[in-house]
Amino acid sequence: MEFNAHKPIYLQICTQIYEKILSGDLKAEDRLLSVRELGVQLGVNPNTIMRSYETMQNAGIIYNKRGIGYFIAEGARDLVLNEMKNEFINSELPQVIKKMKLLGISTEEFITFAKGFEN
């Protein structure tokens, strides 16, 4: 995994797992890799993985079965969808709108262009 220097690695790992939940690759009750397994796979310190898992557990997206591992919680998809929508609307969308204004792209042009990405 290529990491972005502008965002903490533990949050990038959360985002990667969130995307797998939204795409359906991970579903409720699926077991996640152990902290050590994921750390080795990504080439990341296990403490960083643990921080990711704690962040997701605190948000109710995953839960821990002591001695067995971490699992995707029921309702995780809805929680992730809401969290990622809010992040997009509050962080990314204002930058897109600013760039559109600078480039003189009208709302109509944007909608026409966006429709080309449907399906």
Jmol script that loads the backbone (N, CA, C; Angstrom):
load data "model"
ATOM      1  N   MET A   1       0.855  -1.184   0.000  1.00  0.00           N
ATOM      2  CA  MET A   1       0.000   0.000   0.000  1.00  0.00           C
ATOM      3  C   MET A   1       0.889   1.232   0.000  1.00  0.00           C
ATOM      4  N   GLU A   2       0.580   2.168  -0.877  1.00  0.00           N
ATOM      5  CA  GLU A   2       1.283   3.445  -0.931  1.00  0.00           C
ATOM      6  C   GLU A   2       0.623   4.400   0.061  1.00  0.00           C
ATOM      7  N   PHE A   3       1.426   4.978   0.941  1.00  0.00           N
ATOM      8  CA  PHE A   3       0.877   5.881   1.946  1.00  0.00           C
ATOM      9  C   PHE A   3       1.085   7.330   1.543  1.00  0.00           C
ATOM     10  N   ASN A   4       0.105   8.164   1.885  1.00  0.00           N
ATOM     11  CA  ASN A   4       0.132   9.596   1.627  1.00  0.00           C
ATOM     12  C   ASN A   4       0.795  10.278   2.822  1.00  0.00           C
ATOM     13  N   ALA A   5       1.791  11.088   2.563  1.00  0.00           N
ATOM     14  CA  ALA A   5       2.531  11.753   3.640  1.00  0.00           C
ATOM     15  C   ALA A   5       1.707  12.816   4.355  1.00  0.00           C
ATOM     16  N   HIS A   6       0.559  13.205   3.779  1.00  0.00           N
ATOM     17  CA  HIS A   6      -0.244  14.289   4.345  1.00  0.00           C
ATOM     18  C   HIS A   6      -1.351  13.817   5.285  1.00  0.00           C
ATOM     19  N   LYS A   7      -1.474  12.509   5.478  1.00  0.00           N
ATOM     20  CA  LYS A   7      -2.524  11.969   6.342  1.00  0.00           C
ATOM     21  C   LYS A   7      -1.901  10.857   7.188  1.00  0.00           C
ATOM     22  N   PRO A   8      -2.219  10.807   8.488  1.00  0.00           N
ATOM     23  CA  PRO A   8      -1.645   9.763   9.339  1.00  0.00           C
ATOM     24  C   PRO A   8      -1.909   8.360   8.778  1.00  0.00           C
ATOM     25  N   ILE A   9      -0.905   7.502   8.869  1.00  0.00           N
ATOM     26  CA  ILE A   9      -0.995   6.148   8.315  1.00  0.00           C
ATOM     27  C   ILE A   9      -2.166   5.379   8.925  1.00  0.00           C
ATOM     28  N   TYR A  10      -2.377   5.518  10.239  1.00  0.00           N
ATOM     29  CA  TYR A  10      -3.449   4.750  10.864  1.00  0.00           C
ATOM     30  C   TYR A  10      -4.811   5.118  10.273  1.00  0.00           C
ATOM     31  N   LEU A  11      -5.000   6.393   9.890  1.00  0.00           N
ATOM     32  CA  LEU A  11      -6.260   6.812   9.271  1.00  0.00           C
ATOM     33  C   LEU A  11      -6.366   6.296   7.837  1.00  0.00           C
ATOM     34  N   GLN A  12      -5.243   6.208   7.144  1.00  0.00           N
ATOM     35  CA  GLN A  12      -5.242   5.660   5.787  1.00  0.00           C
ATOM     36  C   GLN A  12      -5.606   4.174   5.813  1.00  0.00           C
ATOM     37  N   ILE A  13      -5.166   3.470   6.848  1.00  0.00           N
ATOM     38  CA  ILE A  13      -5.516   2.060   7.001  1.00  0.00           C
ATOM     39  C   ILE A  13      -7.018   1.939   7.269  1.00  0.00           C
ATOM     40  N   CYS A  14      -7.547   2.805   8.126  1.00  0.00           N
ATOM     41  CA  CYS A  14      -8.999   2.819   8.368  1.00  0.00           C
ATOM     42  C   CYS A  14      -9.746   3.045   7.066  1.00  0.00           C
ATOM     43  N   THR A  15      -9.309   4.012   6.278  1.00  0.00           N
ATOM     44  CA  THR A  15      -9.963   4.323   5.012  1.00  0.00           C
ATOM     45  C   THR A  15      -9.934   3.120   4.074  1.00  0.00           C
ATOM     46  N   GLN A  16      -8.815   2.420   4.033  1.00  0.00           N
ATOM     47  CA  GLN A  16      -8.703   1.227   3.184  1.00  0.00           C
ATOM     48  C   GLN A  16      -9.731   0.172   3.607  1.00  0.00           C
ATOM     49  N   ILE A  17      -9.878  -0.033   4.905  1.00  0.00           N
ATOM     50  CA  ILE A  17     -10.855  -1.005   5.408  1.00  0.00           C
ATOM     51  C   ILE A  17     -12.274  -0.504   5.158  1.00  0.00           C
ATOM     52  N   TYR A  18     -12.504   0.798   5.337  1.00  0.00           N
ATOM     53  CA  TYR A  18     -13.823   1.375   5.057  1.00  0.00           C
ATOM     54  C   TYR A  18     -14.222   1.134   3.608  1.00  0.00           C
ATOM     55  N   GLU A  19     -13.282   1.331   2.697  1.00  0.00           N
ATOM     56  CA  GLU A  19     -13.578   1.125   1.274  1.00  0.00           C
ATOM     57  C   GLU A  19     -13.917  -0.335   0.987  1.00  0.00           C
ATOM     58  N   LYS A  20     -13.266  -1.255   1.680  1.00  0.00           N
ATOM     59  CA  LYS A  20     -13.574  -2.681   1.506  1.00  0.00           C
ATOM     60  C   LYS A  20     -14.965  -3.000   2.052  1.00  0.00           C
ATOM     61  N   ILE A  21     -15.363  -2.317   3.114  1.00  0.00           N
ATOM     62  CA  ILE A  21     -16.711  -2.500   3.663  1.00  0.00           C
ATOM     63  C   ILE A  21     -17.741  -1.968   2.672  1.00  0.00           C
ATOM     64  N   LEU A  22     -17.501  -0.776   2.133  1.00  0.00           N
ATOM     65  CA  LEU A  22     -18.461  -0.173   1.198  1.00  0.00           C
ATOM     66  C   LEU A  22     -18.566  -0.962  -0.105  1.00  0.00           C
ATOM     67  N   SER A  23     -17.458  -1.541  -0.552  1.00  0.00           N
ATOM     68  CA  SER A  23     -17.476  -2.304  -1.806  1.00  0.00           C
ATOM     69  C   SER A  23     -18.073  -3.696  -1.629  1.00  0.00           C
ATOM     70  N   GLY A  24     -18.240  -4.119  -0.374  1.00  0.00           N
ATOM     71  CA  GLY A  24     -18.783  -5.450  -0.113  1.00  0.00           C
ATOM     72  C   GLY A  24     -17.726  -6.521   0.044  1.00  0.00           C
ATOM     73  N   ASP A  25     -16.460  -6.159  -0.081  1.00  0.00           N
ATOM     74  CA  ASP A  25     -15.383  -7.135   0.127  1.00  0.00           C
ATOM     75  C   ASP A  25     -15.337  -7.599   1.585  1.00  0.00           C
ATOM     76  N   LEU A  26     -15.731  -6.715   2.500  1.00  0.00           N
ATOM     77  CA  LEU A  26     -15.849  -7.070   3.919  1.00  0.00           C
ATOM     78  C   LEU A  26     -17.301  -6.850   4.334  1.00  0.00           C
ATOM     79  N   LYS A  27     -17.864  -7.848   4.974  1.00  0.00           N
ATOM     80  CA  LYS A  27     -19.264  -7.792   5.412  1.00  0.00           C
ATOM     81  C   LYS A  27     -19.343  -7.993   6.923  1.00  0.00           C
ATOM     82  N   ALA A  28     -20.516  -7.723   7.484  1.00  0.00           N
ATOM     83  CA  ALA A  28     -20.740  -7.920   8.919  1.00  0.00           C
ATOM     84  C   ALA A  28     -20.324  -9.333   9.316  1.00  0.00           C
ATOM     85  N   GLU A  29     -19.634  -9.415  10.412  1.00  0.00           N
ATOM     86  CA  GLU A  29     -19.138 -10.661  11.017  1.00  0.00           C
ATOM     87  C   GLU A  29     -17.910 -11.251  10.324  1.00  0.00           C
ATOM     88  N   ASP A  30     -17.391 -10.593   9.276  1.00  0.00           N
ATOM     89  CA  ASP A  30     -16.130 -11.047   8.685  1.00  0.00           C
ATOM     90  C   ASP A  30     -14.998 -10.736   9.655  1.00  0.00           C
ATOM     91  N   ARG A  31     -14.038 -11.647   9.729  1.00  0.00           N
ATOM     92  CA  ARG A  31     -12.880 -11.463  10.607  1.00  0.00           C
ATOM     93  C   ARG A  31     -11.806 -10.688   9.863  1.00  0.00           C
ATOM     94  N   LEU A  32     -11.229  -9.708  10.546  1.00  0.00           N
ATOM     95  CA  LEU A  32     -10.104  -8.957   9.998  1.00  0.00           C
ATOM     96  C   LEU A  32      -8.810  -9.715  10.263  1.00  0.00           C
ATOM     97  N   LEU A  33      -7.785  -9.396   9.492  1.00  0.00           N
ATOM     98  CA  LEU A  33      -6.469  -9.963   9.778  1.00  0.00           C
ATOM     99  C   LEU A  33      -6.055  -9.539  11.179  1.00  0.00           C
ATOM    100  N   SER A  34      -5.231 -10.355  11.816  1.00  0.00           N
ATOM    101  CA  SER A  34      -4.722  -9.977  13.140  1.00  0.00           C
ATOM    102  C   SER A  34      -3.855  -8.728  12.999  1.00  0.00           C
ATOM    103  N   VAL A  35      -3.604  -8.071  14.104  1.00  0.00           N
ATOM    104  CA  VAL A  35      -2.766  -6.872  14.117  1.00  0.00           C
ATOM    105  C   VAL A  35      -1.407  -7.185  13.499  1.00  0.00           C
ATOM    106  N   ARG A  36      -0.819  -8.294  13.910  1.00  0.00           N
ATOM    107  CA  ARG A  36       0.503  -8.676  13.378  1.00  0.00           C
ATOM    108  C   ARG A  36       0.443  -9.018  11.896  1.00  0.00           C
ATOM    109  N   GLU A  37      -0.583  -9.792  11.489  1.00  0.00           N
ATOM    110  CA  GLU A  37      -0.710 -10.179  10.082  1.00  0.00           C
ATOM    111  C   GLU A  37      -0.844  -8.960   9.175  1.00  0.00           C
ATOM    112  N   LEU A  38      -1.706  -8.022   9.550  1.00  0.00           N
ATOM    113  CA  LEU A  38      -1.904  -6.831   8.730  1.00  0.00           C
ATOM    114  C   LEU A  38      -0.651  -5.957   8.737  1.00  0.00           C
ATOM    115  N   GLY A  39       0.018  -5.892   9.889  1.00  0.00           N
ATOM    116  CA  GLY A  39       1.263  -5.127   9.980  1.00  0.00           C
ATOM    117  C   GLY A  39       2.316  -5.656   9.020  1.00  0.00           C
ATOM    118  N   VAL A  40       2.458  -6.974   8.975  1.00  0.00           N
ATOM    119  CA  VAL A  40       3.420  -7.597   8.058  1.00  0.00           C
ATOM    120  C   VAL A  40       3.000  -7.354   6.617  1.00  0.00           C
ATOM    121  N   GLN A  41       1.719  -7.542   6.323  1.00  0.00           N
ATOM    122  CA  GLN A  41       1.213  -7.370   4.957  1.00  0.00           C
ATOM    123  C   GLN A  41       1.454  -5.952   4.434  1.00  0.00           C
ATOM    124  N   LEU A  42       1.249  -4.954   5.301  1.00  0.00           N
ATOM    125  CA  LEU A  42       1.386  -3.559   4.881  1.00  0.00           C
ATOM    126  C   LEU A  42       2.778  -2.989   5.134  1.00  0.00           C
ATOM    127  N   GLY A  43       3.606  -3.731   5.873  1.00  0.00           N
ATOM    128  CA  GLY A  43       4.926  -3.221   6.220  1.00  0.00           C
ATOM    129  C   GLY A  43       4.856  -2.074   7.205  1.00  0.00           C
ATOM    130  N   VAL A  44       3.934  -2.210   8.166  1.00  0.00           N
ATOM    131  CA  VAL A  44       3.657  -1.149   9.138  1.00  0.00           C
ATOM    132  C   VAL A  44       3.826  -1.710  10.546  1.00  0.00           C
ATOM    133  N   ASN A  45       4.248  -0.865  11.458  1.00  0.00           N
ATOM    134  CA  ASN A  45       4.400  -1.251  12.858  1.00  0.00           C
ATOM    135  C   ASN A  45       3.052  -1.726  13.412  1.00  0.00           C
ATOM    136  N   PRO A  46       3.031  -2.835  14.146  1.00  0.00           N
ATOM    137  CA  PRO A  46       1.780  -3.323  14.734  1.00  0.00           C
ATOM    138  C   PRO A  46       1.064  -2.283  15.609  1.00  0.00           C
ATOM    139  N   ASN A  47       1.822  -1.379  16.234  1.00  0.00           N
ATOM    140  CA  ASN A  47       1.184  -0.332  17.046  1.00  0.00           C
ATOM    141  C   ASN A  47       0.309   0.584  16.183  1.00  0.00           C
ATOM    142  N   THR A  48       0.730   0.802  14.946  1.00  0.00           N
ATOM    143  CA  THR A  48      -0.055   1.625  14.022  1.00  0.00           C
ATOM    144  C   THR A  48      -1.349   0.907  13.655  1.00  0.00           C
ATOM    145  N   ILE A  49      -1.244  -0.402  13.405  1.00  0.00           N
ATOM    146  CA  ILE A  49      -2.433  -1.196  13.092  1.00  0.00           C
ATOM    147  C   ILE A  49      -3.379  -1.181  14.291  1.00  0.00           C
ATOM    148  N   MET A  50      -2.820  -1.343  15.483  1.00  0.00           N
ATOM    149  CA  MET A  50      -3.642  -1.346  16.696  1.00  0.00           C
ATOM    150  C   MET A  50      -4.383  -0.021  16.850  1.00  0.00           C
ATOM    151  N   ARG A  51      -3.713   1.072  16.512  1.00  0.00           N
ATOM    152  CA  ARG A  51      -4.359   2.383  16.603  1.00  0.00           C
ATOM    153  C   ARG A  51      -5.527   2.465  15.613  1.00  0.00           C
ATOM    154  N   SER A  52      -5.338   1.909  14.412  1.00  0.00           N
ATOM    155  CA  SER A  52      -6.424   1.867  13.422  1.00  0.00           C
ATOM    156  C   SER A  52      -7.598   1.070  13.961  1.00  0.00           C
ATOM    157  N   TYR A  53      -7.309  -0.111  14.490  1.00  0.00           N
ATOM    158  CA  TYR A  53      -8.371  -0.973  15.009  1.00  0.00           C
ATOM    159  C   TYR A  53      -9.088  -0.316  16.182  1.00  0.00           C
ATOM    160  N   GLU A  54      -8.353   0.352  17.057  1.00  0.00           N
ATOM    161  CA  GLU A  54      -8.981   1.044  18.193  1.00  0.00           C
ATOM    162  C   GLU A  54      -9.881   2.169  17.713  1.00  0.00           C
ATOM    163  N   THR A  55      -9.434   2.892  16.703  1.00  0.00           N
ATOM    164  CA  THR A  55     -10.231   3.985  16.142  1.00  0.00           C
ATOM    165  C   THR A  55     -11.546   3.445  15.580  1.00  0.00           C
ATOM    166  N   MET A  56     -11.451   2.339  14.822  1.00  0.00           N
ATOM    167  CA  MET A  56     -12.656   1.750  14.235  1.00  0.00           C
ATOM    168  C   MET A  56     -13.551   1.121  15.299  1.00  0.00           C
ATOM    169  N   GLN A  57     -12.938   0.547  16.328  1.00  0.00           N
ATOM    170  CA  GLN A  57     -13.728  -0.046  17.406  1.00  0.00           C
ATOM    171  C   GLN A  57     -14.474   1.042  18.175  1.00  0.00           C
ATOM    172  N   ASN A  58     -13.814   2.154  18.449  1.00  0.00           N
ATOM    173  CA  ASN A  58     -14.456   3.266  19.146  1.00  0.00           C
ATOM    174  C   ASN A  58     -15.614   3.856  18.346  1.00  0.00           C
ATOM    175  N   ALA A  59     -15.537   3.731  17.006  1.00  0.00           N
ATOM    176  CA  ALA A  59     -16.610   4.233  16.143  1.00  0.00           C
ATOM    177  C   ALA A  59     -17.721   3.203  15.954  1.00  0.00           C
ATOM    178  N   GLY A  60     -17.545   1.994  16.495  1.00  0.00           N
ATOM    179  CA  GLY A  60     -18.560   0.954  16.386  1.00  0.00           C
ATOM    180  C   GLY A  60     -18.531   0.194  15.073  1.00  0.00           C
ATOM    181  N   ILE A  61     -17.465   0.336  14.322  1.00  0.00           N
ATOM    182  CA  ILE A  61     -17.360  -0.294  13.007  1.00  0.00           C
ATOM    183  C   ILE A  61     -16.835  -1.727  13.115  1.00  0.00           C
ATOM    184  N   ILE A  62     -15.970  -1.962  14.067  1.00  0.00           N
ATOM    185  CA  ILE A  62     -15.479  -3.316  14.319  1.00  0.00           C
ATOM    186  C   ILE A  62     -15.614  -3.602  15.807  1.00  0.00           C
ATOM    187  N   TYR A  63     -15.509  -4.877  16.159  1.00  0.00           N
ATOM    188  CA  TYR A  63     -15.509  -5.246  17.571  1.00  0.00           C
ATOM    189  C   TYR A  63     -14.503  -6.379  17.769  1.00  0.00           C
ATOM    190  N   ASN A  64     -14.097  -6.547  19.007  1.00  0.00           N
ATOM    191  CA  ASN A  64     -13.083  -7.527  19.357  1.00  0.00           C
ATOM    192  C   ASN A  64     -13.712  -8.692  20.107  1.00  0.00           C
ATOM    193  N   LYS A  65     -13.458  -9.909  19.618  1.00  0.00           N
ATOM    194  CA  LYS A  65     -13.794 -11.112  20.374  1.00  0.00           C
ATOM    195  C   LYS A  65     -12.484 -11.527  21.031  1.00  0.00           C
ATOM    196  N   ARG A  66     -12.425 -11.318  22.306  1.00  0.00           N
ATOM    197  CA  ARG A  66     -11.184 -11.553  23.047  1.00  0.00           C
ATOM    198  C   ARG A  66     -10.610 -12.939  22.738  1.00  0.00           C
ATOM    199  N   GLY A  67      -9.351 -12.934  22.335  1.00  0.00           N
ATOM    200  CA  GLY A  67      -8.650 -14.173  22.044  1.00  0.00           C
ATOM    201  C   GLY A  67      -8.915 -14.727  20.654  1.00  0.00           C
ATOM    202  N   ILE A  68      -9.868 -14.132  19.931  1.00  0.00           N
ATOM    203  CA  ILE A  68     -10.205 -14.634  18.596  1.00  0.00           C
ATOM    204  C   ILE A  68      -9.807 -13.631  17.518  1.00  0.00           C
ATOM    205  N   GLY A  69     -10.111 -12.353  17.742  1.00  0.00           N
ATOM    206  CA  GLY A  69      -9.746 -11.326  16.767  1.00  0.00           C
ATOM    207  C   GLY A  69     -10.782 -10.246  16.621  1.00  0.00           C
ATOM    208  N   TYR A  70     -10.581  -9.437  15.610  1.00  0.00           N
ATOM    209  CA  TYR A  70     -11.477  -8.319  15.317  1.00  0.00           C
ATOM    210  C   TYR A  70     -12.405  -8.681  14.178  1.00  0.00           C
ATOM    211  N   PHE A  71     -13.663  -8.232  14.297  1.00  0.00           N
ATOM    212  CA  PHE A  71     -14.699  -8.557  13.332  1.00  0.00           C
ATOM    213  C   PHE A  71     -15.459  -7.301  12.927  1.00  0.00           C
ATOM    214  N   ILE A  72     -16.020  -7.331  11.718  1.00  0.00           N
ATOM    215  CA  ILE A  72     -16.855  -6.232  11.243  1.00  0.00           C
ATOM    216  C   ILE A  72     -18.188  -6.291  11.988  1.00  0.00           C
ATOM    217  N   ALA A  73     -18.595  -5.170  12.542  1.00  0.00           N
ATOM    218  CA  ALA A  73     -19.831  -5.095  13.322  1.00  0.00           C
ATOM    219  C   ALA A  73     -21.055  -5.021  12.413  1.00  0.00           C
ATOM    220  N   GLU A  74     -22.196  -5.478  12.940  1.00  0.00           N
ATOM    221  CA  GLU A  74     -23.479  -5.291  12.262  1.00  0.00           C
ATOM    222  C   GLU A  74     -23.704  -3.780  12.136  1.00  0.00           C
ATOM    223  N   GLY A  75     -24.176  -3.343  11.005  1.00  0.00           N
ATOM    224  CA  GLY A  75     -24.435  -1.915  10.801  1.00  0.00           C
ATOM    225  C   GLY A  75     -23.203  -1.106  10.451  1.00  0.00           C
ATOM    226  N   ALA A  76     -22.058  -1.770  10.309  1.00  0.00           N
ATOM    227  CA  ALA A  76     -20.815  -1.059  10.013  1.00  0.00           C
ATOM    228  C   ALA A  76     -20.891  -0.310   8.684  1.00  0.00           C
ATOM    229  N   ARG A  77     -21.532  -0.924   7.696  1.00  0.00           N
ATOM    230  CA  ARG A  77     -21.606  -0.294   6.372  1.00  0.00           C
ATOM    231  C   ARG A  77     -22.291   1.067   6.461  1.00  0.00           C
ATOM    232  N   ASP A  78     -23.404   1.143   7.193  1.00  0.00           N
ATOM    233  CA  ASP A  78     -24.116   2.417   7.331  1.00  0.00           C
ATOM    234  C   ASP A  78     -23.273   3.445   8.077  1.00  0.00           C
ATOM    235  N   LEU A  79     -22.574   3.007   9.128  1.00  0.00           N
ATOM    236  CA  LEU A  79     -21.711   3.919   9.881  1.00  0.00           C
ATOM    237  C   LEU A  79     -20.593   4.462   8.999  1.00  0.00           C
ATOM    238  N   VAL A  80     -19.969   3.572   8.235  1.00  0.00           N
ATOM    239  CA  VAL A  80     -18.877   3.979   7.347  1.00  0.00           C
ATOM    240  C   VAL A  80     -19.395   4.926   6.274  1.00  0.00           C
ATOM    241  N   LEU A  81     -20.538   4.587   5.683  1.00  0.00           N
ATOM    242  CA  LEU A  81     -21.119   5.426   4.636  1.00  0.00           C
ATOM    243  C   LEU A  81     -21.375   6.837   5.160  1.00  0.00           C
ATOM    244  N   ASN A  82     -21.973   6.942   6.325  1.00  0.00           N
ATOM    245  CA  ASN A  82     -22.243   8.264   6.911  1.00  0.00           C
ATOM    246  C   ASN A  82     -20.954   9.013   7.219  1.00  0.00           C
ATOM    247  N   GLU A  83     -19.979   8.316   7.788  1.00  0.00           N
ATOM    248  CA  GLU A  83     -18.715   8.964   8.136  1.00  0.00           C
ATOM    249  C   GLU A  83     -17.983   9.463   6.894  1.00  0.00           C
ATOM    250  N   MET A  84     -17.926   8.625   5.863  1.00  0.00           N
ATOM    251  CA  MET A  84     -17.205   9.011   4.648  1.00  0.00           C
ATOM    252  C   MET A  84     -17.946  10.103   3.875  1.00  0.00           C
ATOM    253  N   LYS A  85     -19.289  10.079   3.892  1.00  0.00           N
ATOM    254  CA  LYS A  85     -20.056  11.157   3.253  1.00  0.00           C
ATOM    255  C   LYS A  85     -19.773  12.481   3.953  1.00  0.00           C
ATOM    256  N   ASN A  86     -19.819  12.461   5.290  1.00  0.00           N
ATOM    257  CA  ASN A  86     -19.558  13.686   6.039  1.00  0.00           C
ATOM    258  C   ASN A  86     -18.149  14.211   5.785  1.00  0.00           C
ATOM    259  N   GLU A  87     -17.184  13.309   5.745  1.00  0.00           N
ATOM    260  CA  GLU A  87     -15.797  13.724   5.477  1.00  0.00           C
ATOM    261  C   GLU A  87     -15.695  14.344   4.086  1.00  0.00           C
ATOM    262  N   PHE A  88     -16.342  13.726   3.099  1.00  0.00           N
ATOM    263  CA  PHE A  88     -16.314  14.260   1.733  1.00  0.00           C
ATOM    264  C   PHE A  88     -16.965  15.631   1.678  1.00  0.00           C
ATOM    265  N   ILE A  89     -18.164  15.755   2.260  1.00  0.00           N
ATOM    266  CA  ILE A  89     -18.907  17.016   2.207  1.00  0.00           C
ATOM    267  C   ILE A  89     -18.169  18.134   2.937  1.00  0.00           C
ATOM    268  N   ASN A  90     -17.544  17.807   4.069  1.00  0.00           N
ATOM    269  CA  ASN A  90     -16.894  18.844   4.873  1.00  0.00           C
ATOM    270  C   ASN A  90     -15.445  19.124   4.495  1.00  0.00           C
ATOM    271  N   SER A  91     -14.763  18.154   3.894  1.00  0.00           N
ATOM    272  CA  SER A  91     -13.338  18.340   3.610  1.00  0.00           C
ATOM    273  C   SER A  91     -13.014  18.439   2.119  1.00  0.00           C
ATOM    274  N   GLU A  92     -13.540  17.515   1.343  1.00  0.00           N
ATOM    275  CA  GLU A  92     -13.148  17.442  -0.064  1.00  0.00           C
ATOM    276  C   GLU A  92     -14.015  18.300  -0.976  1.00  0.00           C
ATOM    277  N   LEU A  93     -15.311  18.280  -0.772  1.00  0.00           N
ATOM    278  CA  LEU A  93     -16.226  19.006  -1.660  1.00  0.00           C
ATOM    279  C   LEU A  93     -15.939  20.511  -1.700  1.00  0.00           C
ATOM    280  N   PRO A  94     -15.673  21.163  -0.566  1.00  0.00           N
ATOM    281  CA  PRO A  94     -15.361  22.594  -0.646  1.00  0.00           C
ATOM    282  C   PRO A  94     -14.146  22.888  -1.542  1.00  0.00           C
ATOM    283  N   GLN A  95     -13.174  21.985  -1.550  1.00  0.00           N
ATOM    284  CA  GLN A  95     -12.004  22.171  -2.415  1.00  0.00           C
ATOM    285  C   GLN A  95     -12.382  22.005  -3.883  1.00  0.00           C
ATOM    286  N   VAL A  96     -13.261  21.041  -4.166  1.00  0.00           N
ATOM    287  CA  VAL A  96     -13.724  20.822  -5.544  1.00  0.00           C
ATOM    288  C   VAL A  96     -14.486  22.056  -6.029  1.00  0.00           C
ATOM    289  N   ILE A  97     -15.368  22.579  -5.195  1.00  0.00           N
ATOM    290  CA  ILE A  97     -16.166  23.755  -5.573  1.00  0.00           C
ATOM    291  C   ILE A  97     -15.266  24.962  -5.802  1.00  0.00           C
ATOM    292  N   LYS A  98     -14.282  25.139  -4.937  1.00  0.00           N
ATOM    293  CA  LYS A  98     -13.336  26.249  -5.097  1.00  0.00           C
ATOM    294  C   LYS A  98     -12.595  26.130  -6.426  1.00  0.00           C
ATOM    295  N   LYS A  99     -12.145  24.918  -6.741  1.00  0.00           N
ATOM    296  CA  LYS A  99     -11.415  24.682  -7.994  1.00  0.00           C
ATOM    297  C   LYS A  99     -12.329  24.913  -9.197  1.00  0.00           C
ATOM    298  N   MET A 100     -13.590  24.490  -9.104  1.00  0.00           N
ATOM    299  CA  MET A 100     -14.554  24.721 -10.186  1.00  0.00           C
ATOM    300  C   MET A 100     -14.717  26.213 -10.446  1.00  0.00           C
ATOM    301  N   LYS A 101     -14.838  26.997  -9.368  1.00  0.00           N
ATOM    302  CA  LYS A 101     -15.000  28.441  -9.520  1.00  0.00           C
ATOM    303  C   LYS A 101     -13.768  29.052 -10.174  1.00  0.00           C
ATOM    304  N   LEU A 102     -12.582  28.620  -9.739  1.00  0.00           N
ATOM    305  CA  LEU A 102     -11.344  29.148 -10.322  1.00  0.00           C
ATOM    306  C   LEU A 102     -11.229  28.828 -11.816  1.00  0.00           C
ATOM    307  N   LEU A 103     -11.718  27.660 -12.197  1.00  0.00           N
ATOM    308  CA  LEU A 103     -11.622  27.222 -13.595  1.00  0.00           C
ATOM    309  C   LEU A 103     -12.831  27.629 -14.430  1.00  0.00           C
ATOM    310  N   GLY A 104     -13.812  28.244 -13.786  1.00  0.00           N
ATOM    311  CA  GLY A 104     -14.995  28.691 -14.513  1.00  0.00           C
ATOM    312  C   GLY A 104     -15.896  27.555 -14.959  1.00  0.00           C
ATOM    313  N   ILE A 105     -15.898  26.461 -14.196  1.00  0.00           N
ATOM    314  CA  ILE A 105     -16.758  25.319 -14.518  1.00  0.00           C
ATOM    315  C   ILE A 105     -18.112  25.547 -13.861  1.00  0.00           C
ATOM    316  N   SER A 106     -19.153  25.602 -14.681  1.00  0.00           N
ATOM    317  CA  SER A 106     -20.497  25.836 -14.148  1.00  0.00           C
ATOM    318  C   SER A 106     -21.042  24.542 -13.533  1.00  0.00           C
ATOM    319  N   THR A 107     -22.067  24.693 -12.726  1.00  0.00           N
ATOM    320  CA  THR A 107     -22.728  23.540 -12.122  1.00  0.00           C
ATOM    321  C   THR A 107     -23.273  22.625 -13.212  1.00  0.00           C
ATOM    322  N   GLU A 108     -23.840  23.228 -14.261  1.00  0.00           N
ATOM    323  CA  GLU A 108     -24.396  22.445 -15.366  1.00  0.00           C
ATOM    324  C   GLU A 108     -23.299  21.629 -16.062  1.00  0.00           C
ATOM    325  N   GLU A 109     -22.133  22.275 -16.314  1.00  0.00           N
ATOM    326  CA  GLU A 109     -21.017  21.561 -16.936  1.00  0.00           C
ATOM    327  C   GLU A 109     -20.575  20.390 -16.055  1.00  0.00           C
ATOM    328  N   PHE A 110     -20.501  20.654 -14.770  1.00  0.00           N
ATOM    329  CA  PHE A 110     -20.073  19.615 -13.841  1.00  0.00           C
ATOM    330  C   PHE A 110     -21.041  18.433 -13.853  1.00  0.00           C
ATOM    331  N   ILE A 111     -22.334  18.729 -13.824  1.00  0.00           N
ATOM    332  CA  ILE A 111     -23.350  17.668 -13.823  1.00  0.00           C
ATOM    333  C   ILE A 111     -23.263  16.853 -15.107  1.00  0.00           C
ATOM    334  N   THR A 112     -23.113  17.532 -16.236  1.00  0.00           N
ATOM    335  CA  THR A 112     -22.978  16.827 -17.511  1.00  0.00           C
ATOM    336  C   THR A 112     -21.756  15.917 -17.493  1.00  0.00           C
ATOM    337  N   PHE A 113     -20.655  16.428 -17.007  1.00  0.00           N
ATOM    338  CA  PHE A 113     -19.422  15.649 -16.930  1.00  0.00           C
ATOM    339  C   PHE A 113     -19.581  14.470 -15.961  1.00  0.00           C
ATOM    340  N   ALA A 114     -20.194  14.736 -14.802  1.00  0.00           N
ATOM    341  CA  ALA A 114     -20.380  13.689 -13.788  1.00  0.00           C
ATOM    342  C   ALA A 114     -21.269  12.567 -14.303  1.00  0.00           C
ATOM    343  N   LYS A 115     -22.261  12.898 -15.114  1.00  0.00           N
ATOM    344  CA  LYS A 115     -23.159  11.878 -15.666  1.00  0.00           C
ATOM    345  C   LYS A 115     -22.393  10.882 -16.532  1.00  0.00           C
ATOM    346  N   GLY A 116     -21.271  11.305 -17.092  1.00  0.00           N
ATOM    347  CA  GLY A 116     -20.440  10.424 -17.889  1.00  0.00           C
ATOM    348  C   GLY A 116     -19.772   9.338 -17.069  1.00  0.00           C
ATOM    349  N   PHE A 117     -19.722   9.516 -15.759  1.00  0.00           N
ATOM    350  CA  PHE A 117     -19.108   8.525 -14.862  1.00  0.00           C
ATOM    351  C   PHE A 117     -20.121   7.540 -14.295  1.00  0.00           C
ATOM    352  N   GLU A 118     -21.403   7.753 -14.530  1.00  0.00           N
ATOM    353  CA  GLU A 118     -22.420   6.831 -14.026  1.00  0.00           C
ATOM    354  C   GLU A 118     -22.310   5.507 -14.748  1.00  0.00           C
ATOM    355  N   ASN A 119     -22.638   4.444 -14.007  1.00  0.00           N
ATOM    356  CA  ASN A 119     -22.592   3.064 -14.522  1.00  0.00           C
ATOM    357  C   ASN A 119     -21.205   2.675 -14.677  1.00  0.00           C
TER     358      ASN A 119
END
end "model"
wireframe off; spacefill off
backbone 0.3
color backbone group
